[in-house]
Amino acid sequence: ANGTPATLYPSHGKAIDDGAAHVRRYIVHRNQRDEDVLKALDTCPNRKSTPWNLTSLIYQGLPLPVRLGAVGVLLQHIKKLEGEGKVRIHPARGIASYVAPEVVTNAALVEVERL
């Protein structure tokens, strides 16, 4: 009655009984990932990097197949942060493209700058 979900029914997996708590945890996790992107950029020369390099910094130690999937998720965070005026996306200068799936190639062709 108060507009908060009691139970969530995802498209796969079991029903989630405490829907509101689950959504709150998810939002905290997404906000933490935004902070991870900004902190990673702070460690890069001139506070600039490619999404692929940021993925390697944030997901250190994860196998390549996992990072290949993670770069697409990270690109969405970068676009969100750009919309908030926290980063700028522009064509990379002098950064080699990767011979890899399209998402990784695209991730190597832009550069992200921390504002």
N, C-alpha and C positions, 0 to 999 in steps of 0.2 A: 504494500500500500504506500510505502514511502519512496518508491522508485528505485530502490537498490535491489539488485538481483539476489534472490535467496539461493538459487541453484543455477549453475551454468551447464549447458549441454553442448560441448564442443563437437565439431564435425567428426572427430575421431577420439578415442579414449573414453574413459569413464566420466560420468556426470561429476561436477565439482559442487559439493554441498555449500560451502561458504563462499558464494560468488563474489560478494563485495570485498572480502579480504583478499581473494585471489586477484581481483582487478587492482587493488591497491598495491600488492606486491609486484605485479607486472609493471605498473607505472613507475614504481621506485626503481626497478631493474632497468627500464628504458631510460630513465633520467640518469642513472649511473653510467650507462653506456655512452650517453652524450658527454658526460664529464670525462670518461675515458678517452674519447676522441680529442677533446680540448687539451687534456693533460699530455697525450701523446704528441700533439702538435707543438706544445710548449717545449718538448725535448728535441725537436727537429731544427736543423739549421734554418735560420730566418723564419722559423715557425711555419714552414711550408713542407708539404709532403704529398705523395700520391695516396689515393685510397688503398692501394695494394700494400704499400709500405706501412701505412697506419694499421692495416689488418694484421700484418706480421708483428708489429709492436704490441698491439692490444691482445692478440691471441697467441702470444709466444708459446712455443712448445707444442702447439696443436699440429696434427698431421696435415699435410698439404690438402687432401680432399676436404677437410673441415674448413680450412682457411679459404678455399675456393668458394665454398658456400657462404662463408661469413662476409666476404667482401661485398656481396650484393646487399646484405643487411646493413653493413656499415655505410654504404653509399646512401641509403635512405636516411640514416642518422645525419650524414653530412648535408644532405639536401634540407633537412629540417633545421639544422644549425645555420645554414645559409639564410633560410627564411627568417630566422631570428636575428640576423645581422651579426652572428658570432664568428662565421668563417666566410671566405670568398672562394668560389670555384672558378678557375680559369684554365685555359689550355696550358698544358705543361710545356716548359721550355727545356729542351735537351734531355728529356727523360725517355729512355728506350721503351718501346712497346714489348710486351711479353707474348711469346707464342704459347697461347693457352686458350681456354674457353673465352668466348666473347666478353663476358662480364669482367674478366681479369684484364683483357686487352683494353676495354673501355676504361677501366679503373687506372690503367697506366697512362692514359692519354689526357688526364686532367690533373691539375695540381690544386691542393687545398691549402689555403692560407688562413692562419688564426688572426682574427682582428682584435 
